[in-house]
Amino acid sequence: MFPAMRVKIVGLDPHQQYYIAMDIVPVDNKRYRYVYHSSKWMVAGNADSPVPPRVYIHPDSLASGDTWMRQVVSFDKLKLTNNELDDQGHIILHSMHKYQPRVHVIRKDFSSDLSPTKPVPSGEGVKTFSFPETVFTTVTAYQNQQITRLKIDRNPFAKGFRDSGRNRTGLEAIMETYAFWRPPVRTLTFEDFTNMQKQQGGSNFWSSLVITFGMSV
């Protein structure tokens, strides 16, 4: 997936073990097309039939809360495909549909049903986070050549397409100037977890959990 999603998590129990996972769910039941003369995405009909659920389990799982909190958790190795017969474990999506990535923090004791081919388990030991800024429309090809070149230069999975001797111009030159730039992270706090846990009669540990995200290019 390009650009990659990166999250920073705080508030975990340093000694507890956790899985971090991501799935990507449809935003609506529509299919879209891009109208060039108006530079807008327009609804083009009903969405295609749902694809089998896939979950990306971060390769650093299983790890302690202390380990997760000391690093930026990057999903740069997550791969997408529109091949419904995929057997490589990639997340399957329809092209020209809108999707929302979700990050899941799963305590070890609630991970018995965690599987790349099953929906994420639910329960008080699982917390899910999503960010409206990460909603995207899937495409299989870019129509803007500068964006295509940007992806080739910045996507680690496109190394074979790079030409190291090519002069960088336009958008690429701008990105080169900001080679170490990272967008500001957005922070969500979940103050309502305390009340939720009290109503359920459980602990309020999750009330301190905070997750932030940034999109890296």
TIMIPA-257000 format. One line per 5 residues: number of its first residue (from 1); their letters; for each residue y, z, x of N, C-alpha, C, O. Coordinates in nm, 2 decimals. Each point is the difference from the previous one (the first is absolute). Layout:
N
NUM) a) Y/Z/X/Y/Z/X/Y/Z/X/Y/Z/X; ...
***
This chain:
217
1) mfpam) -0.12/0.00/0.09/0.12/0.00/-0.09/0.12/0.00/0.09/0.01/0.08/0.09; 0.09/-0.17/-0.12/0.12/-0.01/0.08/0.12/-0.01/-0.09/0.00/-0.08/-0.09; 0.10/0.16/0.12/0.01/0.11/0.10/-0.09/0.12/-0.03/-0.05/0.02/-0.12; 0.01/0.05/0.22/-0.09/0.12/-0.02/0.08/0.12/-0.06/0.12/0.01/0.02; -0.20/0.07/-0.09/0.06/0.12/-0.05/-0.03/0.12/0.09/-0.11/0.01/0.05
6) rvkiv) 0.21/0.07/-0.03/-0.02/0.12/0.09/0.05/0.12/-0.07/0.11/0.00/-0.07; -0.18/0.11/0.08/0.04/0.12/-0.07/-0.01/0.12/0.09/-0.07/0.00/0.10; 0.16/0.10/-0.13/0.00/0.13/0.08/-0.03/0.11/-0.11/0.07/0.00/-0.10; -0.16/0.08/0.13/-0.04/0.10/-0.09/0.02/0.14/0.06/-0.03/0.03/0.12; 0.09/0.06/-0.20/0.02/0.14/0.04/-0.05/0.09/-0.11/-0.01/-0.04/-0.11
11) gldph) -0.01/0.17/0.14/-0.04/0.09/-0.10/-0.15/0.02/-0.02/-0.04/0.07/-0.09; -0.04/-0.13/0.17/-0.14/0.02/-0.01/-0.05/0.13/0.07/0.08/0.05/0.08; -0.19/-0.01/-0.12/-0.06/0.12/0.07/-0.05/-0.05/0.13/-0.09/-0.09/0.01; 0.14/0.14/0.10/-0.03/-0.05/0.14/-0.15/0.01/0.03/-0.05/-0.08/0.08; -0.02/0.17/-0.15/-0.14/0.02/0.03/-0.10/-0.06/-0.10/-0.12/0.00/0.03
16) qqyyi) 0.18/-0.05/-0.13/-0.09/-0.07/-0.10/-0.02/-0.15/0.04/0.08/-0.06/0.07; -0.19/0.01/-0.11/-0.04/-0.14/0.03/0.04/-0.09/-0.12/-0.02/0.03/-0.11; 0.07/-0.15/0.15/0.05/-0.09/-0.11/-0.04/-0.15/0.04/-0.02/-0.04/0.11; 0.00/-0.03/-0.22/0.00/-0.15/0.01/0.13/-0.05/-0.05/0.06/0.05/-0.08; -0.02/-0.16/0.14/0.12/-0.08/-0.05/-0.05/-0.14/-0.04/-0.07/-0.06/0.08
21) amdiv) 0.11/0.02/-0.19/-0.05/-0.13/-0.05/0.11/-0.07/-0.08/0.10/0.06/-0.03; -0.12/-0.19/0.02/0.10/-0.08/-0.08/-0.08/-0.10/-0.09/-0.10/-0.06/0.04; 0.15/0.05/-0.16/-0.04/-0.11/-0.09/0.12/-0.07/-0.05/0.11/0.05/0.02; -0.13/-0.17/-0.08/0.11/-0.08/-0.05/-0.03/-0.04/-0.14/-0.10/-0.06/-0.03; 0.19/0.10/-0.06/-0.02/-0.02/-0.14/0.10/-0.10/-0.06/0.11/-0.01/0.05
26) pvdnk) -0.15/-0.06/-0.16/0.09/-0.09/-0.07/0.12/0.08/-0.06/-0.01/0.11/-0.05; 0.13/-0.17/0.06/0.12/0.06/-0.06/0.00/-0.03/-0.15/0.04/0.08/-0.08; -0.09/-0.20/0.04/0.00/-0.04/-0.14/-0.11/-0.10/-0.02/-0.09/-0.02/0.08; 0.09/-0.04/-0.20/-0.11/-0.09/-0.03/0.05/-0.15/-0.01/-0.04/-0.08/-0.08; 0.13/0.05/0.18/0.06/-0.13/0.00/-0.03/-0.08/0.13/-0.03/0.06/0.10
31) ryryv) 0.04/-0.19/-0.11/-0.01/-0.08/0.11/0.14/-0.06/0.02/0.08/-0.02/-0.09; -0.04/-0.01/0.22/0.14/-0.04/0.03/0.01/-0.13/0.07/-0.10/-0.05/0.06; 0.21/-0.01/-0.07/0.03/-0.12/0.08/0.14/0.01/0.05/0.09/0.07/-0.06; -0.06/-0.14/0.18/0.13/0.01/0.05/0.08/-0.12/-0.04/-0.04/-0.11/0.03; 0.16/0.13/-0.08/0.09/-0.11/-0.05/0.10/-0.02/0.11/0.09/0.08/0.02
36) yhssk) -0.10/-0.19/0.05/0.09/-0.02/0.12/0.14/-0.03/-0.03/0.09/0.05/0.07; -0.06/-0.12/-0.18/0.14/-0.03/-0.03/0.08/0.12/-0.04/0.12/0.00/0.01; -0.19/0.11/-0.06/0.07/0.12/-0.03/-0.03/0.12/0.09/0.05/0.11/-0.02; -0.15/-0.14/0.11/-0.04/0.10/0.10/-0.04/0.13/-0.07/0.04/0.11/0.04; -0.13/-0.13/-0.14/-0.05/0.12/-0.07/-0.15/-0.02/-0.03/-0.06/-0.11/-0.01
41) wmvag) -0.01/0.23/0.00/-0.13/0.00/-0.05/0.00/0.01/-0.15/0.07/0.07/-0.06; -0.15/-0.16/0.00/-0.01/-0.01/-0.14/-0.14/0.02/-0.05/-0.10/-0.03/0.07; 0.08/0.09/-0.19/-0.13/0.02/-0.06/-0.06/-0.14/-0.03/0.07/-0.08/-0.06; -0.20/0.06/0.10/-0.06/-0.13/-0.02/-0.12/0.01/-0.09/-0.07/-0.10/-0.02; 0.04/0.21/-0.04/-0.11/0.02/-0.08/-0.07/0.13/0.02/0.05/0.09/0.07
46) nadsp) -0.17/-0.07/-0.13/-0.07/0.12/0.01/-0.07/0.01/0.13/-0.03/-0.10/0.07; 0.01/0.23/-0.02/-0.07/0.02/0.12/-0.14/-0.05/0.00/-0.06/-0.01/-0.11; 0.00/-0.02/0.23/-0.14/-0.04/0.01/-0.08/0.13/-0.03/0.05/0.11/0.00; -0.18/-0.13/-0.02/-0.09/0.11/-0.03/0.00/0.10/0.12/0.01/-0.05/0.11; -0.03/0.17/-0.14/0.01/0.10/0.11/-0.11/-0.02/0.11/-0.11/-0.05/-0.03
51) vpprv) 0.14/0.08/0.15/-0.09/-0.01/0.11/-0.07/0.13/0.03/0.05/0.11/-0.05; -0.17/-0.11/0.12/-0.07/0.13/0.03/0.09/0.09/0.08/0.08/-0.04/0.08; -0.08/0.17/-0.11/0.08/0.10/0.07/-0.03/0.01/0.14/-0.12/0.00/0.04; 0.22/0.01/0.05/-0.03/0.02/0.14/0.10/0.10/0.05/0.11/0.01/-0.04; -0.16/0.08/0.13/0.08/0.11/0.06/-0.01/-0.02/0.15/-0.11/-0.01/0.05
56) yihpd) 0.23/0.02/0.01/0.00/0.00/0.15/0.01/0.15/0.04/0.10/0.07/-0.02; -0.20/-0.03/0.09/-0.01/0.14/0.06/0.05/-0.01/0.14/-0.05/-0.07/0.08; 0.16/0.14/-0.05/0.06/-0.01/0.13/-0.10/0.03/0.11/-0.07/0.10/-0.02; 0.07/-0.18/0.12/-0.11/0.02/0.11/0.01/0.13/0.07/-0.10/0.04/0.07; 0.21/0.04/-0.07/0.01/0.13/0.06/-0.06/0.11/-0.08/-0.01/0.11/0.04
61) slasg) -0.03/-0.14/-0.16/-0.07/0.10/-0.09/-0.14/0.02/0.06/-0.06/-0.09/0.05; 0.01/0.21/-0.06/0.05/0.12/-0.05/0.08/0.08/0.11/-0.05/0.00/0.11; 0.16/0.06/-0.15/0.08/0.07/0.10/0.07/0.12/-0.06/0.01/0.01/-0.12; 0.03/0.08/0.21/0.06/0.12/-0.05/0.14/-0.03/-0.04/0.06/-0.10/0.03; 0.00/0.20/-0.11/0.13/-0.02/-0.05/0.10/0.00/0.12/0.10/-0.07/0.00
66) dtwmr) -0.13/0.15/0.11/0.08/0.00/0.11/0.01/-0.14/0.07/0.10/-0.05/0.04; -0.22/-0.02/-0.03/-0.01/-0.13/0.06/0.09/-0.10/-0.08/0.07/-0.08/0.06; -0.09/0.08/-0.19/0.08/-0.09/-0.09/0.15/0.02/0.02/0.07/-0.10/0.00; -0.03/0.22/0.00/0.14/0.03/0.00/0.07/-0.03/0.13/0.12/-0.01/0.01; -0.20/0.00/0.10/0.06/-0.03/0.13/0.01/-0.15/0.03/0.05/-0.03/0.11
71) qvvsf) -0.08/-0.05/-0.21/0.00/-0.15/0.03/0.07/-0.07/-0.12/0.00/0.06/-0.11; 0.04/-0.18/0.13/0.04/-0.09/-0.10/-0.12/-0.07/-0.04/-0.06/-0.07/0.08; 0.02/0.08/-0.21/-0.12/-0.06/-0.05/0.03/-0.15/-0.03/0.07/-0.03/-0.10; -0.13/-0.06/0.17/0.03/-0.14/-0.02/-0.12/-0.07/-0.06/-0.11/0.02/0.03; 0.14/-0.11/-0.13/-0.10/-0.08/-0.06/0.00/-0.14/0.05/-0.02/-0.10/-0.07
76) dklkl) 0.05/0.08/0.20/0.01/-0.13/0.06/-0.13/-0.08/0.01/0.00/-0.12/0.02; -0.11/0.19/-0.03/-0.13/-0.07/0.01/-0.06/-0.03/-0.14/-0.11/-0.06/-0.01; 0.18/0.09/-0.10/-0.04/-0.03/-0.13/0.01/-0.15/-0.02/0.10/-0.06/0.03; -0.21/0.00/-0.09/0.00/-0.15/-0.02/-0.02/-0.03/-0.14/-0.07/0.07/-0.08; 0.14/-0.17/0.03/0.00/-0.05/-0.13/-0.07/-0.14/-0.01/0.00/-0.07/0.10
81) tnnel) -0.06/0.04/-0.21/-0.06/-0.13/-0.02/0.01/-0.03/-0.15/0.01/0.08/-0.09; -0.01/-0.21/0.06/-0.02/-0.05/-0.14/-0.14/-0.05/-0.03/-0.02/-0.06/-0.10; -0.07/0.08/0.19/-0.14/-0.04/-0.01/-0.07/0.11/-0.08/-0.03/0.10/0.06; -0.01/-0.13/-0.18/-0.06/0.10/-0.08/-0.15/0.03/0.04/-0.06/0.09/-0.04; 0.01/-0.18/0.13/-0.14/0.02/0.05/0.01/0.07/0.14/-0.11/0.00/0.07
86) ddqgh) 0.22/0.05/-0.03/0.01/0.06/0.13/-0.10/0.11/0.03/-0.02/0.08/-0.09; -0.04/-0.09/0.20/-0.10/0.11/0.04/0.04/0.07/0.13/-0.08/0.06/0.06; 0.21/-0.07/-0.02/0.05/0.06/0.12/0.08/0.13/-0.03/0.05/0.06/0.10; -0.05/-0.02/-0.22/0.07/0.13/-0.03/0.15/-0.02/-0.02/0.07/0.10/-0.01; -0.02/-0.22/0.01/0.15/-0.02/-0.02/0.03/0.03/-0.15/-0.08/0.00/-0.09
91) iilhs) 0.21/0.04/0.07/0.04/0.02/-0.14/0.03/-0.13/-0.07/0.07/-0.09/0.06; -0.13/0.07/-0.17/0.01/-0.13/-0.07/0.11/0.00/-0.10/0.01/0.09/-0.09; 0.08/-0.19/0.10/0.11/-0.01/-0.09/0.01/-0.15/-0.05/-0.04/-0.09/0.07; 0.10/0.08/-0.19/0.03/-0.14/-0.04/0.13/-0.04/0.05/0.10/0.08/0.01; -0.09/-0.21/0.03/0.13/-0.05/0.04/0.10/-0.02/-0.12/-0.04/-0.02/-0.11
96) mhkyq) 0.17/0.04/0.14/0.10/-0.01/-0.09/0.00/0.10/-0.11/0.04/-0.02/-0.12; -0.08/0.14/0.16/0.00/0.12/-0.09/0.08/0.11/0.07/0.01/0.00/0.12; 0.04/0.10/-0.20/0.07/0.11/0.05/-0.09/0.12/0.02/-0.08/0.03/-0.09; 0.09/0.03/0.21/-0.08/0.12/0.03/0.08/0.12/0.05/0.11/-0.02/0.05; -0.18/0.13/-0.06/0.06/0.13/0.05/-0.10/0.07/0.09/-0.10/0.04/-0.04
101) prvhv) 0.13/-0.02/0.17/-0.08/0.08/0.09/0.01/0.15/-0.04/0.11/0.04/-0.03; -0.22/0.03/0.04/-0.01/0.14/-0.02/-0.06/0.07/0.12/-0.11/-0.04/0.04; 0.17/0.15/0.00/-0.06/0.08/0.11/-0.07/0.12/-0.06/0.07/0.07/-0.08; -0.19/-0.04/0.13/-0.07/0.12/-0.06/-0.03/0.09/0.12/-0.05/-0.03/0.10; 0.08/0.16/-0.13/-0.04/0.11/0.10/-0.11/0.08/-0.07/0.02/0.05/-0.11
106) irkdf) -0.14/-0.05/0.18/-0.12/0.05/-0.07/-0.06/0.11/0.09/-0.04/-0.02/0.11; 0.03/0.14/-0.17/-0.06/0.11/0.08/-0.15/-0.03/0.01/-0.06/-0.06/-0.09; 0.00/0.11/0.20/-0.14/-0.03/0.03/-0.09/0.04/-0.12/-0.09/-0.07/-0.03; 0.12/0.18/-0.03/-0.09/0.05/-0.10/0.01/-0.08/-0.13/-0.08/0.03/-0.09; 0.17/-0.12/0.08/0.01/-0.09/-0.12/-0.03/-0.14/0.03/0.04/-0.09/-0.07
111) ssdls) -0.11/0.06/0.18/-0.02/-0.13/0.05/-0.14/-0.05/-0.02/-0.04/-0.11/0.05; -0.04/0.18/-0.13/-0.14/-0.04/-0.01/-0.01/-0.14/-0.07/-0.10/-0.07/0.03; 0.19/0.03/-0.11/-0.01/-0.13/-0.06/0.09/-0.11/0.06/0.02/-0.11/-0.05; 0.04/0.15/0.17/0.09/-0.10/0.07/-0.09/-0.11/0.06/-0.09/0.02/0.08; 0.13/-0.14/-0.12/-0.07/-0.12/0.04/0.09/-0.12/0.00/0.09/-0.01/-0.08
116) ptkpv) -0.11/-0.09/0.18/0.09/-0.12/0.00/-0.02/-0.08/-0.12/0.09/-0.09/-0.03; -0.20/0.11/-0.05/-0.02/-0.09/-0.11/0.00/0.07/-0.14/-0.05/-0.05/-0.10; 0.11/0.17/0.10/0.01/0.08/-0.12/0.15/0.05/-0.02/0.07/0.01/0.10; -0.03/0.01/-0.22/0.13/0.06/-0.02/0.02/0.13/0.07/-0.10/0.07/0.02; 0.22/-0.04/0.02/0.03/0.13/0.07/-0.04/0.12/-0.09/0.04/-0.01/-0.12
121) psgeg) -0.11/0.11/0.17/-0.03/0.11/-0.09/0.12/0.07/-0.04/0.11/-0.01/0.06; -0.12/0.09/-0.17/0.11/0.07/-0.06/-0.03/0.15/0.01/-0.12/0.04/0.01; 0.22/0.04/-0.02/-0.02/0.15/0.00/0.12/0.06/0.07/0.08/-0.07/0.06; -0.07/0.21/-0.06/0.11/0.06/0.06/0.00/-0.01/0.15/0.10/0.03/0.07; -0.22/-0.07/-0.01/-0.01/-0.02/0.14/0.05/-0.13/0.05/-0.02/-0.04/0.12
126) vktfs) 0.06/-0.05/-0.22/0.05/-0.13/0.04/0.14/-0.02/-0.05/0.03/0.03/-0.12; 0.06/-0.07/0.21/0.14/-0.03/-0.04/0.03/-0.15/0.03/-0.03/-0.04/0.11; 0.10/-0.02/-0.20/0.03/-0.14/0.01/0.15/-0.02/0.00/0.07/0.06/-0.07; -0.03/-0.15/0.16/0.15/-0.03/0.02/0.02/-0.15/0.00/-0.07/-0.08/0.05; 0.18/0.04/-0.12/0.04/-0.14/0.00/0.15/0.00/0.01/0.07/0.09/-0.04
131) fpetv) -0.02/-0.21/0.09/0.14/-0.02/0.02/0.04/-0.13/-0.07/-0.05/-0.10/0.03; 0.15/0.11/-0.12/0.04/-0.13/-0.06/0.05/-0.11/0.09/-0.01/-0.12/-0.03; 0.06/0.16/0.15/0.04/-0.10/0.10/-0.11/-0.09/0.05/0.03/-0.10/0.06; -0.15/0.15/-0.08/-0.12/-0.07/0.06/-0.06/-0.10/-0.09/-0.10/-0.07/0.03; 0.15/0.05/-0.16/-0.05/-0.10/-0.09/0.01/-0.13/0.06/0.11/-0.04/0.05
136) fttvt) -0.21/-0.05/-0.05/0.01/-0.13/0.06/-0.07/-0.10/-0.09/-0.09/0.03/-0.08; 0.12/-0.16/0.11/-0.07/-0.11/-0.07/-0.08/-0.07/0.11/0.05/-0.03/0.11; -0.18/0.01/-0.14/-0.09/-0.06/0.10/0.02/-0.15/0.01/0.02/-0.07/-0.11; -0.02/0.02/0.23/0.01/-0.15/0.02/-0.10/-0.03/0.11/-0.04/0.08/0.08; 0.00/-0.21/-0.08/-0.09/-0.05/0.10/0.07/-0.08/0.11/-0.05/-0.03/0.10
141) ayqnq) 0.18/-0.01/-0.13/0.08/-0.08/0.09/0.14/0.02/-0.02/0.04/0.02/-0.12; 0.04/-0.02/0.22/0.15/0.02/-0.01/0.06/-0.14/-0.01/-0.05/-0.10/0.07; 0.15/0.08/-0.15/0.08/-0.12/0.00/0.11/0.00/0.10/0.06/-0.11/0.02; -0.02/0.22/0.03/0.11/0.01/0.09/-0.05/0.00/0.14/-0.08/0.10/0.04; 0.11/-0.20/0.04/-0.06/-0.01/0.14/0.04/0.12/0.09/-0.08/0.03/0.09
146) qitrl) 0.20/0.02/-0.11/0.04/0.11/0.08/-0.08/0.13/-0.02/-0.03/0.07/0.09; -0.01/-0.05/-0.22/-0.08/0.11/-0.03/-0.14/-0.02/0.06/-0.07/0.09/0.04; 0.02/-0.21/-0.05/-0.13/-0.04/0.06/0.00/0.04/0.15/-0.09/0.06/0.05; 0.19/-0.11/0.02/0.01/0.03/0.14/0.01/0.15/0.03/-0.05/0.05/0.10; 0.13/0.02/-0.19/0.01/0.14/0.02/-0.13/0.07/-0.01/-0.03/0.09/0.08
151) kidrn) -0.05/-0.13/-0.18/-0.13/0.06/-0.01/-0.09/-0.03/0.12/-0.07/0.09/0.05; 0.07/-0.21/0.00/-0.08/-0.04/0.11/0.04/0.09/0.12/-0.09/0.04/0.08; 0.22/-0.01/-0.06/0.04/0.07/0.12/-0.03/0.15/-0.02/-0.02/0.07/0.10; 0.02/-0.02/-0.22/0.00/0.15/-0.02/-0.13/0.05/-0.05/-0.03/0.12/0.01; -0.06/-0.21/-0.07/-0.12/0.05/-0.06/-0.11/0.00/0.11/-0.02/-0.11/0.06
156) pfakg) -0.04/0.22/-0.03/-0.10/0.01/0.11/-0.12/-0.09/-0.02/-0.07/-0.03/0.09; 0.04/-0.01/-0.21/-0.11/-0.08/-0.03/0.03/-0.15/0.01/-0.09/-0.08/-0.03; 0.21/0.05/0.07/0.04/-0.14/0.01/0.02/-0.04/0.15/0.08/-0.10/0.02; -0.14/0.17/0.07/0.03/-0.03/0.14/-0.04/-0.14/0.04/0.06/-0.06/0.09; -0.16/0.01/-0.15/-0.05/-0.14/0.04/0.10/-0.11/-0.03/-0.01/-0.11/0.05
161) frdsg) 0.11/0.14/-0.14/0.09/-0.10/-0.04/0.13/0.00/0.09/0.09/-0.08/-0.02; -0.08/0.18/0.11/0.12/0.02/0.07/0.02/-0.10/0.11/-0.10/-0.04/0.07; 0.22/0.00/-0.04/0.03/-0.09/0.11/0.11/0.08/0.08/0.11/0.00/-0.03; -0.16/0.06/0.14/0.09/0.08/0.08/0.12/-0.07/0.06/0.10/0.06/0.04; -0.12/-0.19/-0.02/0.11/-0.08/0.06/0.10/-0.05/-0.10/0.10/-0.06/0.04
166) rnrtg) -0.12/0.08/-0.17/0.10/-0.05/-0.10/0.12/0.08/0.00/0.00/0.12/0.01; 0.12/-0.19/-0.02/0.13/0.07/-0.01/0.01/0.06/-0.13/-0.05/-0.05/-0.11; 0.11/0.17/0.10/0.01/0.08/-0.12/0.14/-0.03/-0.06/0.10/0.02/0.07; -0.09/-0.06/-0.19/0.12/-0.02/-0.06/0.01/0.05/-0.14/-0.10/0.05/-0.05; 0.22/-0.05/-0.01/0.01/0.04/-0.14/-0.05/0.15/-0.02/0.04/0.09/0.07
171) leaim) -0.12/-0.08/-0.17/-0.04/0.13/-0.05/-0.08/0.07/0.11/0.01/0.12/0.02; -0.09/-0.19/0.06/-0.08/0.05/0.11/0.09/0.07/0.10/-0.03/0.11/0.05; 0.14/-0.18/-0.01/0.09/0.06/0.09/0.06/0.13/-0.05/0.02/0.09/0.08; 0.01/-0.08/-0.20/0.06/0.12/-0.06/-0.11/0.11/0.01/0.04/0.11/0.04; -0.16/-0.14/-0.08/-0.11/0.10/0.01/-0.02/0.05/0.14/-0.03/0.11/0.03
176) etyaf) 0.04/-0.21/0.07/-0.02/0.04/0.14/0.11/0.10/0.04/-0.03/0.09/0.08; 0.15/-0.10/-0.13/0.11/0.09/0.03/-0.03/0.14/-0.04/0.04/0.10/0.06; -0.12/-0.09/-0.18/-0.03/0.13/-0.05/-0.15/0.02/0.01/-0.07/0.04/-0.09; 0.02/-0.06/0.21/-0.15/0.00/0.03/-0.05/0.14/-0.03/-0.12/0.02/-0.04; 0.20/0.09/0.06/-0.05/0.13/-0.02/0.06/0.07/-0.12/0.00/0.12/-0.02
181) wrppv) 0.06/-0.21/-0.07/0.05/0.06/-0.12/-0.11/0.04/-0.10/-0.10/-0.08/-0.01; 0.12/0.19/-0.06/-0.08/0.04/-0.10/0.08/0.04/-0.12/0.10/0.07/0.02; -0.13/-0.12/-0.14/0.08/0.04/-0.12/0.00/0.15/-0.02/-0.10/0.06/0.03; 0.20/-0.01/-0.10/0.00/0.15/-0.03/-0.12/0.03/-0.09/-0.03/-0.08/-0.09; -0.03/0.20/0.11/-0.11/0.03/-0.09/0.06/0.06/-0.13/0.11/0.06/0.00
186) rtltf) -0.19/-0.06/-0.10/0.04/0.05/-0.13/-0.10/0.12/-0.02/-0.12/-0.01/0.02; 0.18/0.12/-0.06/-0.08/0.13/-0.02/-0.01/0.03/-0.14/0.09/0.00/-0.08; -0.21/0.03/0.04/-0.03/0.05/-0.14/-0.05/0.15/0.02/-0.09/0.02/0.08; 0.14/0.07/-0.16/-0.05/0.13/-0.01/-0.06/0.02/-0.14/0.04/-0.06/-0.09; -0.13/0.15/0.08/-0.08/0.02/-0.12/0.01/0.14/-0.05/-0.09/0.08/0.01
191) edftn) 0.21/-0.04/-0.06/0.03/0.14/-0.03/-0.09/0.04/-0.13/-0.02/0.12/-0.02; -0.01/-0.22/-0.06/-0.08/0.03/-0.12/-0.14/0.04/0.03/-0.07/0.05/-0.09; 0.02/-0.07/0.21/-0.14/0.04/0.03/-0.02/0.15/-0.02/-0.11/0.04/-0.04; 0.21/0.04/0.07/-0.01/0.14/-0.01/-0.03/0.04/-0.14/-0.10/0.07/-0.03; 0.18/-0.12/-0.07/-0.02/0.03/-0.14/-0.13/-0.06/-0.05/-0.07/0.06/-0.08
196) mqkqq) 0.03/-0.18/0.13/-0.12/-0.06/-0.04/-0.12/0.09/0.04/-0.09/0.02/-0.08; 0.09/0.03/0.21/-0.11/0.08/0.04/-0.01/0.13/-0.07/-0.11/0.05/-0.03; 0.23/0.01/-0.01/0.00/0.12/-0.07/-0.07/-0.02/-0.14/-0.07/0.09/-0.05; 0.11/-0.20/-0.01/-0.06/-0.03/-0.13/-0.15/-0.02/0.00/-0.07/0.03/-0.09; 0.02/-0.09/0.21/-0.14/-0.02/0.01/-0.07/0.12/0.06/-0.13/0.00/0.00
201) ggsnf) 0.20/0.11/0.04/-0.06/0.12/0.05/-0.04/-0.02/0.14/-0.08/0.09/0.05; 0.12/-0.19/0.02/-0.04/-0.02/0.14/0.11/0.04/0.10/0.10/0.06/-0.04; -0.13/-0.09/0.16/0.10/0.03/0.11/0.11/-0.09/-0.01/-0.01/-0.11/-0.06; 0.12/0.15/0.13/0.12/-0.09/0.00/0.02/-0.07/0.13/0.11/-0.03/0.04; -0.22/0.02/0.04/0.01/-0.06/0.13/0.07/-0.14/0.00/0.09/-0.02/0.08
206) wsslv) -0.13/-0.06/-0.17/0.05/-0.14/-0.01/0.15/0.00/-0.02/0.07/-0.11/0.02; -0.01/0.22/-0.07/0.14/-0.01/-0.04/0.09/-0.02/0.13/0.12/-0.04/-0.02; -0.17/0.06/0.14/0.08/-0.02/0.11/-0.02/-0.13/0.07/0.07/-0.03/0.10; -0.15/-0.06/-0.16/-0.03/-0.12/0.06/0.12/-0.10/-0.01/0.05/-0.02/-0.11; -0.01/-0.04/0.21/0.10/-0.10/0.00/-0.05/-0.13/0.07/-0.07/0.01/0.11
211) itfgm) 0.10/-0.12/-0.16/-0.05/-0.13/0.07/0.12/-0.09/0.00/0.07/-0.02/-0.10; -0.05/-0.05/0.22/0.11/-0.10/0.01/-0.06/-0.13/0.04/-0.11/0.00/0.05; 0.18/-0.10/-0.07/-0.06/-0.13/0.04/0.11/-0.09/0.06/0.12/0.02/-0.02; -0.16/-0.12/0.10/0.08/-0.10/0.05/-0.08/-0.13/0.01/-0.12/0.01/0.03; 0.19/-0.12/-0.04/-0.07/-0.13/0.01/0.04/-0.05/0.14/0.11/-0.02/0.03
216) sv) -0.21/-0.01/0.05/0.02/-0.05/0.14/-0.02/-0.15/0.00/-0.09/-0.06/-0.06; 0.18/-0.01/0.14/-0.01/-0.14/0.02/-0.01/-0.03/0.15/-0.01/-0.12/0.04
***
